[in-house]
Amino acid sequence: MAMRQTPLTCSGHTRPVVDLAFSGITPFGYFLISACKDGKPMLRQGDTGDWIGTFLGHKGAVWGATLNMDATKAATAAADFTAKVWDSVSGDEVLSLAHKHIVKSVTFTQDSNHLLTAGNDKLLRIYDLSNTDAAPQEIAGHGAAIKKALWCNNDKQILSAADDKTIRLWDRTSMDEVKTLTFDTTVSSMEYMADGEILVITYGKTIAFYNALSLELIKTVEAPAPINSASLHPEKDFFVAGGEDFKLYKFDYSTMEELESYKGHFGPVHCVRFSPDGELYASGSEDGTLRLWQTAVGKTYGLWKCVLPEDLGADNSEQMYGSTPEIKA
Amino acid sequence: MATPVPVLRLPKGPDLNSRGFDPNSPRYIALCRTTLATSEAAGADGEELQQEQHARSVLRERFLRCLLAMTNKKVRFNMHENVTVEATFGSSDIDVLNFQVSDLHTPIGVQKEALIRSQDVISFTFDA
């Protein structure tokens, strides 16, 4: 019997959720951080969506948020012209890095020793977190606000996507531009998968996959609606995307066929990410919520419980809910 | 007719009273480095730790008593950007993120009730 996807809604934010990121898998599970226009990024347990804490301190909308691999540190980028680094176990602010304009993107290197920031001042900045008094290295070149900046190729190179409709690859040591991709419209999102060196880019209704080292196009597909974010499954068999029509789409990566679409959000989907184990994906929306979706619908994982056909209809359901109590529009 | 996947419960939402990061969670206990400077030093002995902890308790108690003594008194706040304002102190919140004050004298007028961000404050003085 076919099972219908039950998304888990994580509430708590009061404004649109614009970015989210998962940590790696730690001895305590994996974690999820969400960036919100209400200025209060939140940390959640990745497999259940349970709230762990809120990072308090930013004075403006938080546009980007990230966790380091072992989820001990968090970094956030905000409209108050600062990027902040946090101890994500205690929730304390550890560092505040002043910028000259709105900061949009933050990301740690794999060893958590350096932080890359980018934003509306069109500069990429690399901070040495073990030497915070030193001025950051700055890379200029983009002609407009930078939306996203990522480390790639084992932290030896940097990828940046900006409103000047380009994605640029930079060498970290020489700080030179290595390659540029130009598009006809602004890129809405960029995600990097180290394993396989794949870059997932979305623009307009297109979801495109590039080789992250050569910036050569691998393949593309058009979705039914403008897409704001896409994420590739760790095993590269699926990818998911969400955008302006409020739905989440699931595609097969080999055939590029649309497999499923899910309704649930009450506003455009701004970001979507697969968990590090690929068992679920999280989406953040204009409606102020995060939703967790199962990759294998019906499987027992996290808060989802697989029920065999014989158990349905039996009166042993004191502990289970048939469906999450949702208000249907 | 597809049945929705059953769920054990809904994800827990934020606690309205605190910012979270439960100090009793297994992760916190395992990972949170104690902030005692001596215990971070290699080979810290029990006595030094005790002394430091005692000093910390004394300072903390003094700070809390200071906040109590300030209630309803006129306090002058020295803040960043060379700003000095005077107000009648009300109270602080639990994490000392904000100070609630009344009759805040600012260059653009007197604010009847206000919240001052404690991270903007460098120092404050009052007459006991």
Interface residues (C-beta under 8 A of the other chain):
Chain A: M1 A2 M3 R4 Q5 T6 L8 T9 C10 S11 G12 F28 M42 L43 R44 T48 G49 D50 W51 I52 G53 T54 F55 L56 G57 T72 V89 S90 G91 L292 Q294 V297 G298 L303 W304 K305 C306 V307 L312 S317 Q319 M320 Y321 G322 S323 T324
Chain B: A2 T3 P4 V5 P6 V7 L8 R9 L10 P11 K12 G13 P14 D15 R19 G20 F21 D22 P23 S25 P26 R27 Y28 A30 L31 C32 D95 L97 Q119
